[in-house]
Amino acid sequence: MIKRIGLLTSGGDCQALNATMRGVVKGLSDNVDELEVYGFEDGYKGLIYGKYRMLTSRDFSGILTQGGTILGTSRQPFKLMRVPDEKGLDKVAAMKQTYYKLCLDCLVILGGNGTQKTANLLREEGLNIIHLPKTIDNDIYGTDMTFGFNSALEIATNAIDQIHTTAASHGRVFIVEVMGHKVGSLPLFAGVAGGADIILIPEIPYDIKKVCAAISKRAKAGKRFTIIVVAEGAISKEDAKLSKKELKKVMEEKAKKYPSVSYEVAERIQKITGSEVRITVPGHTQRGGEPCAYDRVLSTRIGAGAAEAIMDEEYGIMIGIVDDKIKRVPLAECAGKLKTVSPKDQLVKAAKQIGISFGD
């Protein structure tokens, strides 16, 4: 029995992409007579323009601990997938043509929410698709955990840890900006793990006066410093009340003045409290380096789960993990849905109970 599968990684990279692909291939290699694996380069671009290479077992040796992706990746916005490229090429038709040209039994797609939407589009077009949930934001609906999240959490937490000593030495307010544009899971977990005093996330709009009140309360209690974790998508209560059109205009104006949201927060804190504020932005270091032990295990399980689904010829699914069990989730049920942090989340409640402010 010959199995021909395609692999592609799309969207922002993270630490456990290679580990997951390894799990898929190793899970199939020991259970099928003959396996052909085609790796598409730079995400959906490779599928659209026919840029691929056949991979062998050697390609998957020694990559369990390797960050990034051996296939390369790129961002291809879902909203542009039905829009022809600059030469008039129909992208969807081109992807289908590449799939059928290689006589693939299945295309395994590793990526986040935007990637998943296109995966579902290809499913609707009749292709055999399996999606594997990758993102450092842990914001994919239908799975309790995404690979990449815990590795990024280790890095973000370490950044906060490193700030503690210098903050204590200088007696300043320090802001650490953690990735999380629409969803605040990563800054929430990192903030709690790193002992932050204030955490600002997109799901809980902040009142700058309450943020400053929390800083002043610490100062009056004799605390020399305050550490604030700010999600890159943190939003004030004033801005949260705006319509989408109004907010877009406001954000465009702010982008001309501030490199990121943390700089606006810092300026407002300095004006109200007079405190010195310093900003640290770990940025893309949160996506880099080798995967942590948890992600290596999770990725192996998800990869093996995909291999099993391929052998069962069950497609049009995402391989998720629910209640610590691998689960096949229909793409039709999860694509296009975002898993956000509830303001009533148990971790939010616990954080507030120990005195962490969310500026609300």
Secondary structure, 3 states (H helix, E strand, C coil): CEEEEEEEECCCCCCCHHHHHHHHHHHHHCCCCEEEEEEECCCHHHHHHCCEEEECHHHHCCCCCCCCCCCCCCCCCHHHCCCCCCCCCCHHHHHHHHHHHCCCCEEEEEECHHHHHHHHHHHHCCCCEEEEEECCCCCECCCCCCECHHHHHHHHHHHHHHHHHHHHHHCCEEEEEECCCCCCHHHHHHHHHCCCCEEECCCCCECHHHHHHHHHHHHHCCCCCEEEEEECCCCEHHHHCCCHHHHHHHHHHHHHHCCCHHHHHHHHHHHHHCCCEEEECCHHHHHCCCCCHHHHHHHHHHHHHHHHHHHCCCCCEEEEEECCEEEEEEHHHHCCCECCCCCCCHHHHHHHHCCCECCC
